[in-house]
Amino acid sequence: MKKSVFWLKNFLFRNKAFRAYRSAIDYENYPIEKKVSLSLQSRIELVQSAYLYSPFYKSFYDRVGFNPSMFVTESDWDKVPVLEKDMIRKYTSDFFSKVAVKGRMKEATTGGSTGKPLKVYKDKTVPIEIVGWRSLNWWGVHPGDNNGVVNRSVPKTLLQKIRNFIIWWPTKRIFLDATSVTNENIEHFVNLISKRKIKYLVGYCGSLEKIADYINKNNVKVGGLKLIWSTTSPLAKPVRIKMEKAFNCKIMDQYGSVEVFHIAVQKPDEEYLTVNADFVHLDIVDSGNRIINETGEMGDILVTDLYSNCFPIIKYRLGDRSRMIKTIETSKDGFPKIDFVKGRISDFIILDKDTYLDGAYLTTICDGYEDVINSYQIYQDREYKVFLRIVLIDGIDIHNERLNTVINNFRQLIDGKVEFAVEFVSEIPDDRGKRRFIISDIRNAEKINDHSHSF
């Protein structure tokens, strides 16, 4: 009944979302040639619209010598300039398209964990949630199933709770506020999973990890879950393993951002992420902003929101790094595939003026040592000293041979260039529910923001 009521409500009251979901499902069966053509045409129309109606893009493109007439074929896509974070920060009001209806625009603000916060605006009439519905469908889970939510946007007032009940009835939903993840709140949340027969959880990776730690430490039995949907942070292998043990189900890793939602998601039995190419175009570029999708090399991620006509986001450097596994033309299902996001451009440790350790590698240093290391974090203070913070598995001694292998391997990477220390801690604090493997107090603008430009 829950499934039928879910679709009936959307058909009657959110028909645009209902029809968009049917189109998203149909897209899966399109021939690859049609998907390629649709992607190109969507980008051509978006670039033309941005140039005509967005004051920022008209000024930006004219200044760098680009005109939409230069973008006709896929090979021309390289000519389209790259959009940087500082541009959005400085010229936010100029991004709005002249055809945008301000009353339909919703503000979204980044947390600023790797720099200054910035604001973008999304068209509320675009039913982006259907991409999540399709992702759940890939895993055999229905969006109308009873579910649990772990994030900062949870109903807190009585009015908000009543509204949530009415919108979602008869689906049951439970919530855990990611800003208040205490043992008491976790215990209550975990008890509700069984009591309310919850089928899937969706939430911030850091908070989900804390729940998993609580379950594993207290030997709590959690049954009935079909899927854990992890968001906001790269899902490291050790974290995935502990989650699978705790929740006794599969884990779906999702990659997205405040600026561009639902960029890519993991499909069952795939060790990489599937780009939602009917909603987002993704490129990997090298240090010279040349597209390297075909090479499979690690590079910066650029995203284009294909439904951002009102506040265009075109070839935007998010600050994350990955590599293309398969392009839209070479994958069997016609969706591009990228490696799990390894780290942000700013997630690195500086050893000297010419040397740094890339976050793409640092987020994997404990892979294969899940039997001794519960979690870890790398921190560099303003004096360049590096700390490796480690939470040990219960019962593991600090003199454990495998533990010392990890520490010595990391010490060799530092190679005496900066001071180094190991800290054994009881827990790694999260950043409002988000998981941060690397934190640096060094804010060398020339090094960290070497891709930032204004015009």
Secondary structure, DSSP 8 states (H G I E B T S, - for coil): -HHHHHHHHHHHH-HHHHHHHHHHHHHTTS-HHHHHHHHHHHHHHHHHHHHHH-HHHHHHHHHHT--GGG--SGGGGGGS--B-HHHHHHSHHHHS-TT--GGGEEEEE---TTS---EEEEETTS-THHHHHHHHHHTT--TTS-EEEEES----SHHHHHHHHHHHTTS-EEEEETT---HHHHHHHHHHHHHTT--EEEEEHHHHHHHHHHHHHTT----S--EEEEESS---HHHHHHHHHHH-SEEEEEE--SSSS--EEE-TT-SSEEE-TTTEEEEEE-TT--B-TTTT--EEEEEEETT-TTS---SEEEEEEE-EEE-TTTSTTS--EE----EETT-EEEEETTEEEEHHHHTTTTTT-TTTEEEEEEEE-TT--EEEEEEE-TT--TT-HHHHHHHHHHHHHHTTSS-EEEEE-S----BTTB--SEEE----HHHHTTT----
